[in-house]
Amino acid sequence: MSSDSLPLNLNDVQREFPGWQLDPHEQLSSTNRHAVERAGQYRTPTLVITEKQTAGRGRGRNSWISGEGALTFSLLIEPVQYSIPANEIQLLSLMTAAVVRQAIINVTEVQASSLQLKWPNDLYLQGRKVCGILLEQPAEKRSLLVVGIGLNVNNSKADMIAELQHTAISLSDILGVELDSIQLLIEIMRCFESALQSVENRTKLFPQMWQRCHLLDHTLVTLDRGESGKPEDLIIGRCEGIDEDGALLLRDQYTTHRVYSGVIRDWT
């Protein structure tokens, strides 16, 4: 597609990242689903982005509902191109959340102290969810990785469905002005590429940023290890942070659990 004909005003993105393939859409059910299903048809890296996402995906059975004004996109990469070893791939979800946090701080007036990371892949602003991230590997192209990002930018919480109005927030809600979504997208991609290309930069994002800015530290957490809601799959413990392997540390009356996968059901 010619850069002169790109919708969504992506011309600046293409100029900034000439090596990336851009695949913009007016509407998709899910940018991750689209990227996963067509992974073999793209070159890497690729940006899949949509103005409206109707059935976004989250961890487990969760969904990501994004209204008009949200920034919803997926980045298709091949980790080996960046010499990222297999044992680090599982940490890229944590790194990506930290990337988005850094990008927001770089180009907006959001206070860093109000923007926290929540294990394993969310970003919270003043205690409410502002960004969700989901990583997936295409079944038929396991060498590739799809990094899905849903960020509430100009979609006000007042226009969100009732169940989200007390738990979600957008950047524009906090700042009181409409933001330049494309500028923010470019900064996220800059920070993402910088992290992929440098072990030192990845370390600054994870574990260093996570260990400074984790929302759940010292709270009482209920975690669903099986993502099923069954009582036998629940762990309830005091959060003691995240270790350098990306495991959430939960301390109950008997031991400290190191949890690598699961859904946070509650925290106080």
N, C-alpha and C positions, 0 to 999 in steps of 0.2 A: 504493500500500500504506500502510495506517495505521501511524503510528509506534508505536502500542500493540501491533502484531502483528509487528514486525520480529524475525526470528531473529538469532542470532549476537550478541545483546545490543547491537544497533546503535542503540538509542534515544538514547544520548548522542551518537552521531555525527550523527543526524538533527537533534537540538537544536542542536548546534554548527554544522552546515552546512545550514540550512533550504532553501537554494537548490539543493542537490544532489539528484538522483534517486538512490535507493539500490536496487540489485538484488542481494539476497543469495541464496546457494544453499548447500545442504548439500554438493553435489558437482558439479564440472564437469571436463571434460577439460582445459580451458584457459580462464581468464578472458579472456585476450586474444582467443582465437578466438571466444568467445561475444560479446564486445563488437564485434569487427570485423564479424561476420556480421549483427549486429542493430543496427549503428550508426544506421541510419535510423529505428529505432523508439524511440530514446531522445531525451530533451532533453539539453542540455549545461548544466552538467557532470553526469556520472554516475559513480557508484562501482559496479563489479561486483566482488563478493567471494564467495569460497567457503571452506567449512570444509576441504574436501579437493579437491586438484587431481590428476588422474590422468595427464595428458599435457601438462604445461606446456612452453612453447616457449622456446628460447634462440636465440642468434645462430647463423646457418648451420644446421648439422645438429644442433646441441646441443639437449638437452632440460633442463627444470628439474623434477626429481623432488622433490615436497614431501610430507612425511609429516604426520601429525597433530600439531598445535601450531604449524605454520608459518603465516605471514601471507601469503596469496596473493590479490592483487586487481589490478584494472585501473581506471585513471582515464580516462574519455572526455572530452576537452575540445575546444574550438574555439579555436585560438590567436588568431584575429582578434578574438575577444571581449576579449582582454587586450592588444590592439594589439601583438602580437609579430610582427615582420616575418618574411617568408619565409626570409631568410638566417639567422635565429636558430633556426629550428625544428630544424635538424640538431644544434644544441647542447643541446637539451632533454634528451637522454639523459644527457649529462655533468652537467647541472644537477640532474637527478632523483637521480642517485647521490649527489651532494653534499647534496641535501635530506634523503635518508634518513640519511646520516651525521650531519647536524646534529640531526635529530629524535632519533636514538638517544642522542646526547650530552646532549641537553636533558632527557630523562626517565629515563635509566638511570644506573647507576654505571660503565658502560664507560669506560675511560680513552681519551681522545681520541688519544693517541699510538699506541694499539694498533689503531686503526680507520683503514684506508687505502683509497684509491680506486684502482681498476685500470681503465685504458683498455680498452674505451670505456664500459663500463656496469656494472661490478661493484664490490662492496664486500668488503674482506677484513678479518678480525678475527684478530689474532695470526697472520697469514700464511695463514689459511684462509678460503675463500669463505663469506660469511654472507648475501649478497644479490646477486640478479641482476635486471637491468632490460632490458626489450625494448619499443621503440617501433615502432608500426605505423600506417600510414594505410589506412583502408578503401578498397578499390578504387573503390567507387561513391559514396563521400563523402569526396573528397580534402581537403575543408576541415576534416575532423575528425582527431584524433590520439588513438590509444590508447596509454596509458602503463602497461605491465605491470610489476608489482613482486612479486618472491618473496623473502621475508625469513625466515630461520630464527630463530624466536623461542623457542618451547618444545619444539621437536622435537629431541631429543638426537641427537648424532652416533652414539651407541651403537645407535640404532634405524634408522639409515640403511643403505642397501645397502652392501655391502663396499667397492665401488669409490669410495665417497664418504667413508668413515670417516677417511681420511688426508688429505683435501683440503677437507672442509667442516667447519663449526662452527656452533653456534647461540648466541644470546645467553645462554640459560639454562645452557649448558655452561660458559661463562666466569664467569657471576655466581653460579652455584650455587643459584639460586632461580627459581621460575616467575614470569614477567612478565605484566603486564596488557596483552594484545595490543590491546585496544580503545583504551586510553590511548595506546599507541604509534601506532596507526593515526590517531587524531585529531591527534597531533603531526606526523606525516608530512604529513597533509592541510593542516594550518595552515601549515607551512613551504612546502609546494608552492604554495598559494594566494598566500602572501606573495611568493614569488619571481615568480610569474606577473604579479603586479600592480605590481612595482617593478623597473625596470632596475638600480637600485643594489643591490637584494637579489640579483638574478641575477648581477651582477658579483662579489659577495662569494663566491658559490658557484662560479661559473666566470667567469673563470679563477683567481681568487685562491685558493680552497680547493684546487683541483686542483693548482696549482703548489706548494702547501705539502705536500700529503699524498698524492702519487702513488707507489704501490707500485713501479712499474717504473723510476723514475729511476735512472740509472747501472747498470742491470743489462743483461746480454746477452740480447736478445729474439729469439725466432724467431716470425715473423708469417706467417700464411697469407693473402696478399692476395686470392687467388681463392676462399678458403674451400673448397678442393678437396683439399688435401693433396698436390698435385702439386709436385715439386721446383722447377719453373719459376715457381711462384707464391709461393715462400718468400723472405722477406727476413730476413737475420740481421744485427743491428746493435746497437750500444750505444744505449740509450735516453737521449735528451737532453731529455726532457720533452714537453710538449704546447704547441702554439702557440695563439694567441688565436682561431684558426679551428676548433679542436678536432682538429687533425691531430697524430698521434703522430710524433715525430721520432726516426728511427733512423739512426745513423751507422755506415756500414761503411767499408772501407778506401778507398773511392773518393769517396763523397758522403754527404750527409744526405738521407734519404728522408722526405717528408712524406706520411703515410698517413692517409686518411680512413675507410677501411673495411677490415675483415679480422678474423681470429680469431688470438688469441695462443695459439700451440702450446706454448711453453716460455719460461722466463726463469730466469737464474741470476745 
